[in-house]
Amino acid sequence: MDQGAHVAPHNHDSTDNGAHNHEGTDSAESEHVGAKRPRQRVRGAQSKRRTGFQHKWLSKFALRVTSVDTVTSEVLVLACRLCEKFGRDKLQPPPAAASGSADEVGAPRPKRRPSTHVKHFKAPWRSDNIAHHARDQHARRFAEYELLTDKQREVYLEYTGPPHRDPAPFVAPLKAAGTNGGSAGGHPEPDAADLFPSVAPPPAAASAGSLAVLTAAPSRERVVSLVNAPIVDTILADLLLDLDSEYEALVFDPVQVHAIFGRHPRVGRKLEHDVYLVTAPSRLEFELCLAFAASGAALHQCAQLVSDAQARAPKTRIGAIATVDAVSFVRFAIAMNFQTLASVLAGAWAFALVLDGQRSHLGVRVRVHLGARDVQDFHVLALPVAERHSPQYLHDSIARLLTVLHANWPHKLVGVVSTGRACAPAPALAALLHAGASGGCYRVRSGAQQVERVVDALFQQLFDEAFVNALTAVTGHLRRQDALVAAMHGRACPRFVDTSWRAMGRLVDWFAAHRLEVKSYFDVKKPACAPPGRWWVLMAAVKRFKDIVDNALRKIRGLTTQLGAQRECLALLLAELVEVGYVRGPYEHLLEARDFDLEEGQKFVFGQYYATQRGAEALLEDLDPFVFEQLEQLKKKDGSVYLSLVASVAFIFGESASELAKIVASERVGPGGGASDDAKLLPSALPSVLPHELVLLSGSEMNRLLRTHQLRLCATYSKDEASAIHSEHAQLKTAYIREPSFKAQVDRAASSSYSSFAAAWGGLGALYPRLRNFAGALATVYPDAVDDAAEPQRFHVHGYERSEFRSSLVDFALEAVLHARQYPRLQEIASSLDL
């Protein structure tokens, strides 16, 4: 009778009460606890030893219920699953017996002969006898088994090796090209080391002279994992099918998706769904293929690179693989990634979704707080930006995927954060996701990234082809001048990459810092690429503009800024650009701006703002003496070039003011979502999440915040969790009032700018763990809770362009790159969280 049909879920205990009683010699027949007991016992002692059957023994001692009373449902007989699966250990006779001294008087007798009979137990139950059987007759297996969790124990008994066979040490054979090895069915039988690499066998299990076994161990280590069936059935075999892929035959057929996974019935009673078994024959090949995929290599290139690596490594370690194997490896990695994400979301009381607009697709990410691991983003799906797919269809696809990962996701979604470039489906998709979430969900846009988008677009218009060609020639020439680089103490000119905000910012800063040395060098050497005076003046104006924007971005970024302060920073940035650039506006009627003024000269209109020739000249004259001198020379030498320069400077400040004004006008964010045309409709602050903010929060304000997110908390924790969080908040406020050193520490943190939530909390998280966990989930709604600039390659594929003519929802090649990049990080998290 199957264990799962009769036994409720049980917990794993490490100790048992009762004396240890050794078993005698085993018989060929099934044995029972309590049979042939000595009768010369005190009745009181015997009653103490006899206890009722306990469900925890099933997991603790690897037992299975084989018979129950049909009337009372009491357990009658148990079977040892280790006996059923592996047989009993083949113990050797003691050394004295082996040497022929068994006939001597007093010599130890040989141990029992190996037996494959299954041990059975009946009432009266004795846990000490059960434990003795496990440790004496399954010493090696039970030592491994005891180190596992309940879930791992079920997997160990279900998938570790064939029944009644204790395999000999395995030496990996040479694998022919194009073969996967393993069993005839294509799925090699995993062993304990494959399922749980961290569980090493006892030292005695390794026989002397087993060097060949140890040498071959890395090559035989497989990748074995369990994933919930809906991850394969709904995500891999439906959402991630790609009709437009160059590997269409491999990535569009759902039958092939199911063919590479081994379907297995439910493992134990704790799993909610049927599961699939992921088995890759070689961990080395698997991880090597993913490493190549993460670097951006196409799947057929990954297969070729892995095969090429075979020539540089022992053939027992790496085998040749085909493109179909690379596709399978990527699918395995995606399935394992989603399985880990499902466990992470199940343990989090709240999380946020991030919509990252990029050039040709919209990246959807899950942002979650992981305790000491800080707030992290994980890629989920890359959606097209083409109008072929409606926002409602995109929303439904995301909802299906999230439902597979966590059915209760609408009640846990605490924020929808829009970042990156502006793309068509992002606003409507964010609105749909926000509308489907429970109350208290924030809809937020990143002010810093919106500013960067404005500057990026401005630079692309400002720096035309002639300027780019000149800049490329200048930077290339300067990087080749070893003597000049040595004179500047090795600070070589940065390489010109493109006209993006970050790349141009590095170049502008370098030329501003080394302007005198470089200008003197060009004046003496007079190379053909030497830039004219106009070039130096424009670089100085760009430097002034960049310094203003950088100052605002430093204030906007980070966790210490509320949304109201973010809008204030944007408004201050707009005001500073208007003042420094001598820009006029805003005007409701453009006719006001078009009134000609002889004293102002030519006017340049940018939306509701305009700049004048005289204003741009005044801005340039306000710069340092070097620029003033170059400007005077240019005015006398070439009037047309001078006017072109003035127009470019007016464009920088006028166009940026016009675009920033649109951002300031559209910044309407709050827990209820907000109307962009009503500035007074909603509050403009995100919840307090840092210690120096929480100490200023009153008890009643904390109660309101807890009530707002009560449904989310109750989805994961008990009703008492809110009281515990409030209690820790009160303790934090009390310590801030009573302890001067603690108050000084918190006050110092208020004036600091932290790059992460974990750094801001520091050691306080250990003192107030529930409060930090509560605040950490709320911190996921902050646009800059995760700094993409620190590792931009994690979610951005350089040079990727999605074709406008693609009809599929996803690009499997892009998903392969993004999931391969986050696979090591998610596996590390799964290992640390014991998932």
N, C-alpha and C positions, 0 to 999 in steps of 0.2 A: 504494500500500500504506500502510495507516494507521501512523502513528508508534508509537502505543501497542502495536501488535501485535508490534513487533520491537525496540523500544528500551527498555532498562532505565531506571529513574529516574536522573537525572543532576543534578549540582550546577552552579550558576551561577558561572563565573569571570569576572573583570573584565579579565584581560590574557591575551595570547597571545604566544608566541615566534615569531620569523621576521620577515624584512624585509617592508616594505609594497611591493607591486607593483601599479601602476595598470593597470586594464583598458583596452583600446582601445575603439574604436567598436563598439557592440553590433550584431549582425546579427539578422535576423528569425528565424533558426533558433535552437534551443536551444544554449547555449554550455556549454563544459566547462572546468573548471580543468585546466590542463596541456596544452591543445590549442595547437598552433603555438608551442611554446616555442623560444626561441633555443637552438641547439646548441653555441654557442661558450661553454661554461661549464666550469669546473673540476669534475671528477666529485666531488671531496670536498665542495665547497660545495653541489652539487646534492643529495647524499645527506643533508646536514644539513637541507636545507629540506623534503625529502620525509618526511612522518610518516604513521603510520597514522591511520585514521579515529578520531575521539574523540567519544564520546556527548555530551559537554558542549556541542559545537557546535550540537546540535539546539535547545537552549534559548537559547544565547548569541546565535546568528545567525538564529533563527526559521527553521529548516530542517525538512524532512520527508523520511523515507526513502521512496523510490518503487520501489527495486529492490534485491534481495539475491540473492546466489549461493545456489541451492537446495542445493548440496552443502556448501559451507564456511560458509554463513550470513554471509559477508562483505558489507558494504554496498557497492553498486555505484554507485547514483545517488541524489543528493539534489536536492530542489526547494526553492526559496525560497518560504516561506509568505507573506511580505509581497507578493511578486509575485502569488501566487494570490489573495490576499485583496483587495489594493488596487490592483494594477497598479503601474507605475513612476511616479515623480514627473513631473508635467508641467512641466518646466523651460522658462523663457522664454529666447529668444536674448539674448546680451549686448547692452548698450546700443549699442555701435558698429554691430552688425549691424542693430539696429532702426532706426537713423538713416539707413540707406542707404549706409553706408560699407563694406559687405562686399566690394565690388569693388576697393577700394583695396589697394595692395600692402602686405602686412604686417598687414592688418586681421584681427581674430580671426574665426574661422569660427563659424557658428551651432552651437549644441549639437545633439545628436541629437534626432530627433523622438520624441514620446511613444510608448511601446510598451507593449502589454499582454501580450507574450510572457513566459512564466515562465522564469526563469533556472534552469538545471540545472548540477549539478557532478558530475564524475567523478574517479576516481583518475588520476594522483597528486594527493593532497589538499594544498591550499595554504590555510591559514587566513587568510593576509594578503589573498589575492584575494577570499575570501568576505567578509571584513570590509570591503574596499574597495567591493564591490558593494552591501552593505547601507548604508554611509554615503553613497555617491555617488548611488545610484538610489532610495533610500528615506530621504532625509535627515531629513525631519520625523517620519515614522513610527518610524524606528529610534531617533531621539533620545528619543521617548516610551518606546519598548520597552525601552531600556537601563536606564531608571530603575525598572523593575518587578521584583518578585520572581518566582521560577519559577512559582509558582501564579498570580500575576496575569498573567504572560505568556501562559499557556494561555487564561485568560479573555479577554484582549485579542484574541488571534487567533481565538477561537471566536465571540465575541459582538459585536465592534466593527465595526458597519457591514456593508453587503452586499458581496459579492465584486466586485472590479474596479470599484469606484466610490468616488471620493474626493469626498464630498459638499461642495457649496458652503457658504459660511457660512449658517447657519440663522437666520432671523428668525421667532420664534414667532408663529403666526397667532392671531387672536382665537378662543377656544375657546367654542363654544356650550354652554349649560347642559345638563347631563346627558350630555355626551360626554366620552370619555376621551382622544381624540386618538390619535396613534401610528399603527401599521400597521393593516391591515385585520383582522388577527387579534386585535386588542385589546391586543397587547403591542408597544409602540414599540421599534424597534431601538436599543439603547444604543450610545453612542459612547465614546471613550476618556475624555473628561471625566466622563461619567456613572459609568463603572466605577471610575475612580481620580481623584477631584477634586484630590488633592494633586499629580498629575502635570500640570503646565501645559505647553502647547506652546511651542516656542522662539519668541522674539520675532519672528523673521523670518516665522513662519507667518501672522501677522496683517498683512493688507494695509493700505495707507494709506487713511484715510477710512472705517474699519470701525466707526464709532461705533455704528451701529444694531446691529451684531452684539454688541458689548460690553454695550450697554444691555439687549438681550434675553437675555443669557446666564443671569441668575438664573431666568428663567421657564422655560427649556428644560432646566434641570438636573434629571435624573431620579434616582430611587432605584433602584439596581440592585445586587442581591446574590445570592449562591448559598447555598442551604441544603440540607442533606442530606435525601434523600427520606424517611427514617423520621420526621423531625420533622413533616413534613406528613401522611404516611400514618397514623402512630400517634398523634401528639399532637393536631394540629389537626383531623384528620378522624375522630377517634375519642374520645379522652379529653376534649377540650374542646367536644364537641357538647352543646348545652343545649336540652332539650325544653321546659323551663318558661319560656324567655325570651320577652319581648314581641316579639322579632325571630325567632320560631321558624322562620319560612320561610327566614331568611337564615343562621341559626347552627346548624341541626340537620341539614342535608342535606350529607352528605360529598361528594356530586357537585359541589355549588357550591364546596366548599373546594378541590377539585382544579381546578375551572374557572378560578380566578383565578391559578393558578400555571402557568408555562410549563414543561412537562417537557422536559428535555434529557438526552442521553446523558452518559455519564461524561466528565469533562473531564480529560484527561491520565491518568496512571497512578497519581498520588499520592492521588487521592480513593478512599475505600474503598466509597462507595455511589454510586448514581445521585443526581443532584442536581436540584433545582428552581430555576428562575430567578425571582427576585422583581423585578418591574418596576413601579414607580409612576410615572406620567407627569410628576408635578411634585413636586419635593422640598418646595417651599414649602407646597403644599396638604397634603402628607403630614405634615410636621412641625407645621403649624398644627392639623390635626385631632387629632394625638396630644397637643398641648398642652392643647386643650380637654378631651380625654378624661381626661388626668391630673388636671385640676382637679375631676373628678367629674361632668362633663356626660354625659347619656345620648347614645347614638350618633346618634339622630336630631337631638338638639340640636347635636352636633358638626357634622353636615352643614349644619344651618341657620346656625350661627355662621360656618363657613367661607364659605358663600354670601353671608352678610351682609357679610363682610369684603371681598367683591369690590367693593362700592360705595365703599369707602374706599381702594382701591388701584388702580393701573393694571390694566386688564383683561388685559394681557399677562402679569401676574404671578400672579393668582389667578383660578381659575374656579369655577363653581358645582358642587357635588357633591351626590349623593344619599345616603340612608342606606346603600344597598348599597356605595357607595364607602367610607364611613366604616368599615363592617364589614371590607371588604377591607384598608384601611389598618391596622386593628388586627391583623388576621391576619398581615399582613406584618411588623409590629413584633414580634409574639409569635414568629414564625418566626426572625427575625433575632436576637432576644434568646436564644433557645434555641441557635442556631448559635454565638453567642459563648460561651455557657456551656459548650457541648460542648468548645470549644477551650480554655477556661480549666481545665476539669476534666481534660482530657487532659494539660495541662502541670503540674498540681499533683500532688504525691506523696500528699497526703491532704487530706480536707475533712470537714466536719461537717454534719449536718442539724439544723435548728432547728424545733421544733414550737411555734408561738406561738398559744396559746389565746386567742381573742377571744370577744366576746359571742355571735355567731351562727355562727362558722366557725373552723376550725383552719388557720392559715397555715403552709405548709411552705416553708422557705427553705434555700438552700445557703449555707454559710459557708466562705469560702476565703481563704487568705493570698495577697496579690498583691504581695509585695515592698514597694517604696516606697509603694504605694497602701494599705498596711496590711491589716488583716483586714476583709472586707466581707461583707455579707449580700445575697443576691439571691432575689427571690420566684420560686417554682417553681409552686405550686399552692395553692388555697384549698379545703379540704375541709369538708364539712358536719359538724355536731356531732349531728345527729339520729340516733336509733337505727335508722333505716331501713337504713343502710349499716353492715355489720359491720366491726370493726377489720381483719379479714383481707382483706376486699374493698378497704378503703382502702390497706392495705399493698401489695396486689397492683397497685393502680393507680399508686402512687408508684414501685414497683419497675419497672413497664413504662416509665414516663417516664424514670427514671434510666438504665435500660438503653439507651434511645435516645440519651441524652446521652453516656453512657460505659458501655460494656458491662462494664468491670471495676470498677464502682463498689463492690460489696461488699468488695473487697480494699483499696479506698482510703478507705472510711468509717472515720473515727477517733473519731467521737463523735455521740451523739444528745442534744441539749440541749432540755429542756422549759422554756418560759417562758410568761409571760402568765397568763391566767385558767385555772382548773381546768375542763376540759371532759371529757365522758364518754369519747371515744375516745382521748384523748392518752396515758394510761398504757399501755394495751394496745398501741397503735400503736408507741409508743417501745420497748416490750419486743420486739415482732416485728422491728422494724428492727435493734435491737441484736443479736438472736439470729442474724440473717442475715449479720452482718458478720464479718470475720476477727477473730482474737484480738487483744486489746489495744484494743478499742473501748470508749470510756467512755460511760456513761449518766449524765447530769447533770441536775439541776434547779436553777433559779435561786432561791437563798435570798432575794435581795433582792426579786424579783418576788412570791414567795410571801408575804413580809411585807406588801408593798403590797396584795396581794389581801385579806389579812386586814383591813387597816385600811380599805380601800374598803368591804368588806362591813359593817364595824362602823359607819362613818360613815353609810351608807345606812339602817341601823336606828336610829341615834342621832338623826339630824336628821330629825324628822318634818315633815309639811306645814306646821304652824304655824311651826316654826323657819325653814324655807326661805322662807315668805312674809315673815316679819319681816326676815330677812337680805336678801332682795331689796329690800324697801322701804328699809332702812337704807343699803345700798350705793348704790342709785339716788339717794337724797336727798343723800348726801355727795358724790357725783360731780358734782352740779349746783351745789355751793356754791363759786363761784369765789374768794370772799374767804378761805374756810377753806383751800382748796388753795394759795392764794398764801401764807398764813401758815405753811403747812407746806412752803414752798419747792418747790411744784409736785409734791409726792409725793401724787398723788390716790389715792383708794381703788380697789383693783382691782375689776374687774367680776365680779359673781357669775355663774359658769358652771354649776356643778353641785356635788354633794356628794362628788366624787371626792377622793382623797387629795391629789393635786397642787393642784387648784383650791382646796380648803379650806385647804391649808397656806399658800398665798399670802395669803389673807384673814386667817387667824389671826395670821400674822407681822405683817401691816400693823396690825391692831387692837392688838396687843401693843405695837408701837413707837409708836403715836400715841394710846394710850388716854387720857392726860391731856387732850390738846387736844380730842379728840372728845367725851369725857365732859363737859368744861367747856362745849363748844359746845351740847350737848344740854340741859344744866342751865339755860343762859341762854335759848336759843331755844325750848325745849320744843315741838318739832314733834310731830305725831301719831305719827310712826314712831319716836320715841325709845325705845330698848330699855330694859327694866326691869333692876333689879339682878341678878336671876337670870341674865340673858343674859350679863352681864359676868363673873360667876363661872364659868359654864360655859365661856366662851371662854378664861379663864385656865387651867382644868383641861385643856382640849384642847391649849392651848399647852404645858403641862408634858408631856403625853403625846407630843405631836409632837416635842419636843426629844429625848426619850429614843429614839424610833424613828429620828429623823434621825441621831443619833450612831451607832446600830448600822448603819444603811444605809451610812454613809460608810466603815465598816470592812469591810463585806461586799462592796461593789462594787469593781470594778477587777480588774486582772490580778495584783496583788501578793498576793492572798489565796488560799490553798489551801482545798480543800474541808473539811479538818479544822478549819482556822481559821474557816471559814464556819459550821460547826456550833457551834463554841465561841462565836462572836459571837451566834448565835441563842440559845444557852443563857444567855449573859450578859444578853441583852435580856430574856429571860423572867424571869431572877432579879431584874433591876432593876425590872421592872414589878410583880412580886410584892411586892418590898420597899417601893417608893414608894407603891403603891396599898394597902398593908396587906391583901394578898390571902393567903388560907390555902390550903394544898394542896401537892402533889396527894394525894388520898385514894383508896385502892382501893375503899373501901365508902362510898357516899354517906351512910349512916346516921351516920358519924362527923361529917360536915359539918352534919347537920341537928339535932344536939344544941343546944338553945336555951340561950343565955347572956344573962341579963338585962343584964349590963354591956356586952355587945357590941351589943345591940339587934337590929334586923331583920337576917336573913341573906339573901344573894342567891347562889344556887348556879349555877355555870357549869361543867358537866361534872364534872371531878375537882377543881375549885377553887371557892372561895366567898369572897365579900367581905361585910363587915358594915357596918351603919350607922355604928358608931363609927369603923371604919377609914376610910370615905369622908370622914367629918367631919374626922378627923385629917389626911387628905391636904389638904383645903381649907384647914385652919388653918395648915398648913405653908407655904402660899403667901405672897405679899407682903402688907403691911399694907392695901393697897387692897382686896384680896379678903377679908381678915379682917374689915374694917369692913363691907363689903357683906353678908357672911355673917351677922354679928351682927344687922344691921338686918332682914334677911330672916327670920331665926329668930323675932324678936319680932313682926314684922308679919304674916306668913302662914305658919303651920306646915305646911299641906298643900303649898304651893309649895316650901317648904324641903325636905320629905321627898322630893318628886319630883326636886329637884335632886341630893340625896344619892344617890338610886337611879340617876340617869343617870351620875354619876361612878363609882359602883361598877360599873356596866355597862361603862364604857370600859376599866377596868383588869382586871376579872374576866374578861370575854369575850375580850379580847385575850390574856390569859395562857392561857386554855383552848385557843384556836386555835393559838397559837404552840407550845404543848406538843405538839400533834399533829404539827406540822411537824418539830420536833426529834426526835420519836420515829420519824418516817418517813424521815429523812435517812440513807439507807444507799447510798452511791454508790461505785463502783470500777470498775476495768477489766473485771471479770467480771460486772457488773450487780449485784446485792446483794439480800439478803432484808431486808425492812423490819422484821422482828421479831428480828433478830440484830445487835446493835450491834458485835460483835467479829468478824464474819465476814470483812470486807474492809478493806484499807487505805483511808484517808480523804483521800488527797492526789492532786491532779492533777499531771502532770509539770511540772518546772521549765522556764520559758520565758524568763525575764528574765535579763539579764547578772549581776545581783547574786545571783541564785539559782544560776545555772550555775557560777559560780566556786566555790561550796560543794559542788558535785556531784563526787564522786570519779570517777576513770577507770573503775573497775569498775561504778559505778552508771550511767555513761553507756553502757558496753557492754551492760548489761542492758536499758537503754531502747532502744538501737539494735536489739538482738536481738528485742525485743517487736514492733517495727515493721519488721522486715526484709522481710516480704512486701510491705508497702506501698512501701517504698523501691525494691525490685527491680521493682515494676510500672512504675516511671517511669525509674529510673536504673540504672546498671550496679552490679555488686557492689562496686566500689571506692568507691562514694559513702559508705558507712558508715565506711570507714577515713578518708576525707577529712574527714567531720564530726567524728570522734573526734580527728583531728589538730588541727583548728581549736579544739576545746574544750580540748585540752592547751595550745595556744598562748595561749588566753584566761587559763587558770589561771596559766601562767608569767608573763605580763605583769602579772597581779594581784599576784604575789609579788615580782617584781623591780622594778617601776616604781612608786614612791610616788605620783606624780601620777595614774597610772592607777587605782591602788587607791583614792585619795581620791575620784576621779570615780565609781567604781562604788559606793563606800560611801555617797556622797551620794544616789545613785539609790535605794539601799535604803530611805531614809527619805522618799522622795517618793511621791506618788500620781499615777500616770499614767492619762490617759484613753484611751490607745491603745497598741498594741504597738509601732508605729513610733516614737512619741515616747519610749518606754522604751529602745529600742535606740539612737536617735540616730545618731551617726556611727560607732558600732561595727559597724553592719551592713555597711559597706563593707570593714571589716577582716576580718570573719568571715562572708562571704556564705552559705556552705553551712550553717554553724551557725545563722544567723538564719533561713534558709529552713526548716530542720528544726524549729526552735522555733516559727516562725510557724504552720506547719500544726498543731502541737500546741496552740497558743493558741486555735485555733478551738473547742475544747471548753470553754473558759471561758464561763460564762453571760453575763458582761458584757464579753466581748471587743469587742462592738459596742454602742455606747451608743444605744439606741433613743430615749432622751429628747432627744438632740440634734436629731433630725429625725423626730418621731413620725409625721408625715403620710406618710412614705415607704411604710409597710406597714399603715397604719391608715386606713380610710375612715370619716370622721366621719358618724354617723347611719345607717350601713348596717345593715340588719336582714334577715337571710336568713329567708325564710318556712319554717315547719316542715313545710309541705305540699309542698315541692319534692321531686321524685323524681330529678332529674338530679344527677350527681356534682358538677358545677361550675356556677357562675353566670358566664356569659360576660361580663356587664356588669361584675362585680367584677374578673374577670381583665383586662378591657380597661383599667380604671383602674390596677391595680397594674403591669401590664406597660408601659403608656404612661409611668408615672412613672420606671421604671428604664431605659427605652430610651436616653435621652441618655447616661446613665452607662455603659451597656454598649457603646454605639457608640464612646465615647471610649476605653474600655479596648481594644476591638477595633482601633482605629486605632493606639494606642500600642504594642500588642503585635504589630502587623502581621499580624493574623489574616485 
